[in-house]
Amino acid sequence: MGSTTDKIKGAANEAAGAVKQTVGKASGNPSLEIEGAGQKLKGEAQGAVGGAKEAVKKIIDKD
């Protein structure tokens, strides 16, 4: 995957995770809340990977 794809998927997972987490908390469903928190973290990691790929590409392109 490219850096942009990673960032987009990361943002989507963060958003979906946040919604699940909020719905789980509001409905008293701890399983959904935990699932949402996990998905949100996954999204943050994907975004970070995308950022790292972009940084590496910039460094390589300078040479």
Helices and strands as residue ranges (DSSP letters): H 3-27, H 30-62
